Amino acid sequence: MDTANDNAVAASKTVYINEDSLLTKYEFAKRIQKDLTTKGKEIQADLASREQNFKNEVASYQRTAGTMTMNVAKATEQRLAAKQRNLQGYSQVRGKELADEQSKMMKKLRENVESFLKRFCEKNGYDLVLPQRAVSTSVLYGVAKLDVTDAVVTGLNKEYADGKTGEIADDKKKGKDEDKKDESKKDSSESKK
């Protein structure tokens, strides 16, 4: 490292982080994105299946409507209209469920980063960390030596790997513990045979 640059960094109490890089390199953020994508696809598949079933019922009604009495046709139309309203309501509930999950996970991500940055800045003597983004950035230019993104990502990933960054890491550990319990049960049942 260049001594002049090292001295400039040491004298500076302001650094910046590339938020786009942070989100693409931080394992917790990647896990959140993967989980939300998976949940979104599950919701879409569920809704698509329900919509297709509804369309099939409507098509069946349209094929047989001519053979129905007026009362049966009217009752079927009312039932289908109620079913359509229920489907729309269900779609809204599932959309809100995904939005709530995203909000909860982004809050946890923000808490993890803020908590880590507080310790990181105290340890390194930084007074201010500015965000840099591809769009609407607060940092128009910064000397590369002031970019602490890699150091922050490394620290965050270490804490994530050590299980110190919240629910998702705990869930992974819990999942491993449950897998071990399942294997133990399987082994004991096989030994009884």
C-alpha positions as CSV (number, residue, x, y, z in Angstrom):
1,M,0.0,0.0,0.0
2,D,1.1,3.6,-0.7
3,T,2.1,5.4,2.5
4,A,0.6,8.7,1.3
5,N,-2.7,7.1,0.6
6,D,-2.6,5.2,3.9
7,N,-2.0,8.5,5.7
8,A,-4.9,10.1,3.8
9,V,-7.2,7.2,4.8
10,A,-6.0,7.3,8.4
11,A,-6.7,11.1,8.6
12,S,-10.1,10.7,7.0
13,K,-13.0,9.9,9.3
14,T,-15.4,9.5,6.4
15,V,-15.7,6.4,4.3
16,Y,-18.3,5.1,1.9
17,I,-19.9,1.8,1.0
18,N,-21.2,0.7,-2.4
19,E,-24.7,-0.5,-1.4
20,D,-25.2,-2.4,-4.7
21,S,-22.0,-4.5,-4.0
22,L,-23.0,-5.0,-0.4
23,L,-26.4,-6.4,-1.4
24,T,-24.9,-8.7,-4.1
25,K,-22.0,-10.0,-1.9
26,Y,-23.5,-10.2,1.6
27,E,-24.7,-13.8,2.1
28,F,-27.6,-12.8,4.3
29,A,-28.9,-10.4,1.7
30,K,-28.5,-13.1,-1.0
31,R,-30.4,-15.5,1.2
32,I,-33.2,-13.0,1.8
33,Q,-33.5,-12.4,-2.0
34,K,-33.5,-16.2,-2.7
35,D,-36.2,-16.8,0.0
36,L,-38.4,-14.0,-1.2
37,T,-38.1,-15.1,-4.8
38,T,-39.0,-18.6,-3.8
39,K,-42.0,-17.5,-1.8
40,G,-43.1,-15.2,-4.6
41,K,-43.0,-18.0,-7.1
42,E,-44.9,-20.3,-4.7
43,I,-47.6,-17.6,-4.3
44,Q,-47.8,-17.1,-8.1
45,A,-48.1,-20.8,-8.7
46,D,-50.8,-21.1,-6.0
47,L,-52.8,-18.1,-7.5
48,A,-52.3,-19.4,-11.0
49,S,-53.7,-22.8,-10.0
50,R,-56.7,-21.3,-8.3
51,E,-57.4,-19.0,-11.2
52,Q,-57.2,-21.8,-13.7
53,N,-59.6,-23.9,-11.6
54,F,-62.0,-20.9,-11.5
55,K,-61.7,-20.5,-15.3
56,N,-62.4,-24.2,-15.8
57,E,-65.6,-23.8,-13.6
58,V,-66.7,-20.8,-15.7
59,A,-66.0,-22.6,-18.9
60,S,-68.0,-25.7,-17.7
61,Y,-70.9,-23.4,-16.7
62,Q,-70.8,-21.7,-20.1
63,R,-70.9,-25.1,-21.8
64,T,-73.9,-26.4,-19.8
65,A,-75.8,-23.1,-19.2
66,G,-78.2,-23.8,-22.0
67,T,-79.3,-27.1,-20.3
68,M,-79.9,-25.5,-16.9
69,T,-83.1,-24.1,-15.5
70,M,-83.1,-20.3,-14.9
71,N,-82.9,-20.8,-11.1
72,V,-80.0,-23.2,-11.4
73,A,-78.2,-20.9,-13.8
74,K,-78.8,-17.9,-11.6
75,A,-77.5,-19.8,-8.5
76,T,-74.5,-21.0,-10.4
77,E,-73.7,-17.4,-11.6
78,Q,-74.0,-16.1,-8.0
79,R,-71.7,-18.9,-6.7
80,L,-69.2,-18.1,-9.4
81,A,-69.3,-14.4,-8.7
82,A,-68.8,-15.0,-5.0
83,K,-65.9,-17.4,-5.8
84,Q,-64.3,-14.7,-8.0
85,R,-64.5,-12.1,-5.2
86,N,-63.0,-14.7,-2.8
87,L,-60.2,-15.4,-5.3
88,Q,-59.5,-11.6,-5.6
89,G,-59.5,-11.3,-1.8
90,Y,-57.2,-14.3,-1.4
91,S,-54.8,-12.8,-4.0
92,Q,-54.7,-9.5,-2.0
93,V,-54.0,-11.4,1.2
94,R,-51.2,-13.4,-0.4
95,G,-49.7,-10.3,-1.9
96,K,-49.8,-8.5,1.5
97,E,-48.2,-11.6,3.1
98,L,-45.3,-11.4,0.6
99,A,-44.9,-7.6,1.1
100,D,-44.9,-8.1,4.9
101,E,-42.3,-10.8,4.7
102,Q,-40.2,-8.6,2.5
103,S,-40.5,-5.7,4.9
104,K,-39.6,-7.8,7.9
105,M,-36.5,-9.3,6.1
106,M,-35.3,-5.9,4.9
107,K,-35.7,-4.5,8.4
108,K,-33.6,-7.4,9.7
109,L,-31.0,-6.8,7.0
110,R,-30.8,-3.1,7.8
111,E,-30.5,-3.9,11.6
112,N,-27.6,-6.3,10.8
113,V,-25.8,-3.8,8.7
114,E,-26.3,-0.9,11.1
115,S,-25.2,-3.0,14.1
116,F,-22.1,-4.2,12.3
117,L,-21.3,-0.7,11.0
118,K,-21.5,0.8,14.5
119,R,-18.9,-1.7,15.7
120,F,-16.8,-1.5,12.5
121,C,-16.7,2.4,12.8
122,E,-15.8,2.3,16.5
123,K,-13.0,-0.2,15.9
124,N,-11.6,1.8,12.9
125,G,-12.2,5.3,14.1
126,Y,-14.6,6.3,11.4
127,D,-17.1,9.1,12.0
128,L,-19.3,8.8,8.9
129,V,-20.2,6.1,6.4
130,L,-21.8,7.4,3.2
131,P,-23.8,5.2,0.8
132,Q,-22.9,4.9,-2.8
133,R,-25.5,3.5,-5.3
134,A,-25.6,3.2,-9.0
135,V,-28.7,5.5,-8.9
136,S,-29.3,8.5,-6.7
137,T,-26.0,8.4,-4.9
138,S,-24.8,10.6,-2.1
139,V,-21.2,10.0,-3.1
140,L,-20.5,11.3,-6.6
141,Y,-16.8,10.5,-6.3
142,G,-14.7,8.9,-3.7
143,V,-11.1,7.8,-3.6
144,A,-11.0,4.0,-3.8
145,K,-9.1,3.9,-0.5
146,L,-12.1,5.3,1.3
147,D,-14.4,2.5,-0.1
148,V,-14.7,0.0,2.8
149,T,-17.3,-2.2,1.1
150,D,-15.1,-5.3,0.9
151,A,-14.1,-5.0,4.6
152,V,-17.7,-4.6,5.6
153,V,-19.0,-7.5,3.5
154,T,-16.2,-9.7,4.8
155,G,-17.1,-8.9,8.4
156,L,-20.9,-9.3,7.8
157,N,-20.4,-12.6,6.0
158,K,-18.2,-13.9,8.9
159,E,-20.9,-12.9,11.4
160,Y,-23.6,-14.6,9.2
161,A,-21.5,-17.8,8.9
162,D,-21.0,-17.8,12.7
163,G,-24.8,-17.5,13.2
164,K,-24.7,-14.0,14.7
165,T,-26.9,-12.2,12.2
166,G,-30.4,-13.1,13.1
167,E,-33.3,-15.4,12.3
168,I,-32.2,-16.8,8.9
169,A,-28.9,-18.0,10.3
170,D,-30.7,-19.5,13.3
171,D,-33.2,-21.2,10.9
172,K,-30.3,-22.8,9.0
173,K,-28.9,-24.1,12.3
174,K,-32.4,-25.3,13.4
175,G,-32.8,-27.0,10.0
176,K,-29.5,-28.9,10.5
177,D,-30.5,-29.9,14.0
178,E,-33.9,-31.2,12.8
179,D,-32.1,-33.1,10.0
180,K,-29.9,-34.7,12.6
181,K,-32.9,-35.7,14.7
182,D,-34.6,-37.1,11.6
183,E,-31.5,-39.1,10.8
184,S,-31.3,-40.4,14.4
185,K,-35.0,-41.5,14.3
186,K,-34.4,-43.1,11.0
187,D,-31.3,-45.0,12.3
188,S,-33.1,-46.1,15.4
189,S,-36.2,-47.3,13.5
190,E,-33.9,-49.2,11.0
191,S,-32.0,-50.8,13.8
192,K,-35.3,-52.1,15.3
193,K,-36.1,-53.9,12.0
